[in-house]
Amino acid sequence: MSVYYGTKSYLLNFSEGVAEEVRDSDIRIIILCPGPTKTSFEKMDKIEKGLFKNFHIAEPEDVAKYLYKNIDTKKDILIHGNLNKFMIFLTKFIPRKINLNLIKRIQKKK
């Protein structure tokens, strides 16, 4: 999971950088952060049996509708779901060590 989360972090930061570089052009970069979404990914054994199963998992159609509805926003980052928005907001105030420990617990098998 370290590679997965590291890659997500890289893509978010890289995309924000590119969005800023092209801000004065006709190119638009939108970063969609859907949160847990029903795909084959959540069926991975470690996730299915971990605390993740207790989280709301969005339907792909709902995520697509959210993106379509908000495509003309001035925001660079779109976060689907109020719980996801709240969780991301909270991480700004939680020490990284505690945050990493929480993520580890979410991903851990029961």
C-alpha positions in Angstrom: 0.0 0.0 0.0 3.0 2.3 0.4 3.6 2.4 -3.3 -0.2 3.0 -3.9 -0.4 5.9 -1.5 3.0 7.3 -2.6 1.9 7.3 -6.2 -1.4 9.0 -5.3 0.5 11.7 -3.5 2.9 12.2 -6.4 0.1 12.4 -8.9 -1.8 14.9 -6.8 1.2 17.2 -6.3 2.4 16.8 -9.9 -1.1 17.6 -11.3 -1.4 20.7 -9.1 2.0 21.8 -10.4 1.0 21.3 -14.0 -2.4 23.0 -13.4 -0.5 26.1 -12.1 1.9 26.1 -15.0 -0.9 26.1 -17.6 -3.2 28.4 -15.6 -2.9 31.3 -18.1 -3.5 29.1 -21.2 -6.6 27.4 -22.7 -5.6 24.1 -21.0 -7.5 23.1 -17.9 -6.3 20.5 -15.3 -8.9 19.0 -12.9 -7.8 16.6 -10.2 -10.6 14.3 -9.1 -10.3 12.7 -5.7 -13.2 10.3 -5.6 -12.4 8.5 -2.3 -13.5 4.9 -1.9 -15.3 3.8 -5.1 -16.8 0.4 -6.0 -14.2 -1.1 -8.3 -12.2 -4.3 -8.3 -9.6 -2.5 -6.2 -11.6 -2.7 -3.0 -11.9 -6.5 -3.5 -8.2 -6.9 -2.7 -8.1 -9.3 0.3 -6.4 -6.8 2.7 -8.9 -4.0 2.0 -12.0 -6.2 2.0 -11.3 -7.6 5.4 -10.0 -4.3 7.0 -11.7 -1.3 8.5 -12.2 0.0 5.0 -15.3 -2.2 4.7 -17.1 0.1 7.2 -16.6 3.2 5.0 -19.1 4.5 2.5 -18.1 3.3 -0.9 -19.3 5.4 -3.8 -20.8 4.1 -7.0 -18.7 4.9 -10.1 -21.8 6.5 -11.7 -22.2 8.9 -8.8 -18.5 9.9 -9.0 -18.9 10.5 -12.8 -22.0 12.6 -12.2 -20.2 14.7 -9.6 -17.3 15.4 -12.0 -19.8 16.3 -14.8 -21.8 18.6 -12.5 -18.6 20.4 -11.3 -16.5 20.3 -14.5 -16.9 24.1 -15.0 -15.7 25.0 -11.4 -12.6 27.1 -10.9 -11.3 24.6 -8.4 -8.3 22.5 -9.4 -9.2 19.7 -7.0 -12.6 18.1 -6.8 -13.3 15.9 -3.8 -16.3 13.6 -4.1 -18.4 13.2 -0.9 -18.8 15.2 2.3 -17.1 12.6 4.4 -14.1 12.5 2.1 -13.9 16.3 2.2 -14.1 16.2 6.0 -11.4 13.5 6.3 -9.0 15.4 4.1 -9.7 18.6 6.1 -8.9 16.7 9.3 -5.6 15.4 8.0 -4.3 19.0 8.0 -4.5 19.1 11.8 -3.4 15.5 12.6 0.3 14.8 13.0 1.7 12.7 10.1 2.7 9.8 12.4 -0.9 9.5 13.7 -2.3 9.9 10.2 0.0 7.1 8.9 -1.0 4.9 11.8 -4.7 5.4 11.1 -4.2 4.6 7.4 -2.3 1.4 8.4 -5.2 0.4 10.7 -7.7 1.0 7.9 -5.7 -1.2 5.5 -4.9 -4.0 8.0 -6.6 -7.4 7.9 -8.9 -8.2 10.8 
